[in-house]
């Protein structure tokens, strides 16, 4: 399958910087594949969440001990900003 893409010039420097040693074509193919995988995963998680029960999940979590996590189980400084509380 072939497509003619018109990519705005303002993306060029980002693409050149991020693509590494691969072609722009391969970079775009990888980006499309990642987006498709993300959307499929989101859809599957949404479907699974619809089958879930908040009260059941909270009941399971109530069995977890109320202690601080070990260092190896926590977030490093680079990932703390990604934590959702």
C-alpha positions in Angstrom: 0.0 0.0 0.0 1.4 3.4 -0.9 0.4 6.8 0.3 1.7 10.3 -0.6 2.1 12.1 2.6 2.5 15.8 3.1 4.3 16.4 6.3 4.5 20.0 7.5 8.0 21.4 7.4 7.9 22.3 11.1 8.1 18.5 11.9 11.3 18.0 9.8 13.8 18.9 12.5 12.0 16.7 15.1 11.9 13.8 12.7 15.5 14.1 11.8 16.5 14.3 15.4 14.4 11.4 16.6 14.7 8.9 13.7 18.2 7.9 14.5 19.8 5.6 11.9 16.5 4.6 10.2 14.8 6.2 7.2 12.1 8.7 7.5 9.8 6.1 5.9 10.6 3.5 8.6 10.2 6.1 11.3 6.7 7.0 10.1 5.8 3.3 9.7 6.9 2.7 13.3 5.0 5.7 14.5 1.8 4.5 12.8 2.3 1.0 14.2 2.8 2.4 17.8 -0.4 4.5 17.4 -2.4 1.5 16.2 -1.2 -0.6 19.1 -2.0 2.2 21.6 -5.5 2.6 20.3 -6.1 -1.2 20.3 -4.8 -1.4 23.8 -7.0 1.5 25.0 -10.0 -0.1 23.4 -9.3 -3.5 25.1 -8.7 -1.9 28.5 -12.0 0.1 28.1 -13.9 -3.0 27.3 -12.3 -4.8 30.3 -13.1 -1.9 32.6 -16.7 -2.0 31.7 -16.8 -5.6 32.9 -15.1 -4.7 36.2 -16.5 -3.7 39.5 -15.2 -0.8 41.5 -16.4 -2.2 44.8 -14.7 -5.6 44.1 -11.4 -3.9 43.2 -11.6 -1.8 46.4 -12.3 -4.9 48.4 -9.2 -6.6 47.0 -7.1 -3.5 47.7 -8.3 -3.4 51.3 -6.4 -6.7 51.8 -3.1 -5.1 50.9 -0.9 -4.1 53.8 -0.6 -0.4 54.6 3.1 -0.1 54.5 5.7 1.9 52.5 7.0 0.2 49.4 10.5 -1.1 49.2 13.0 1.1 47.3 13.1 -1.4 44.4 9.3 -1.1 44.0 9.1 2.7 44.0 9.6 5.3 41.2 12.9 6.7 40.4 13.2 10.5 40.1 12.7 10.3 36.3 9.3 8.5 36.6 7.8 10.3 39.6 6.2 12.8 37.3 4.3 10.0 35.6 2.8 8.6 38.8 -0.9 9.0 39.1 -2.3 9.2 42.6 
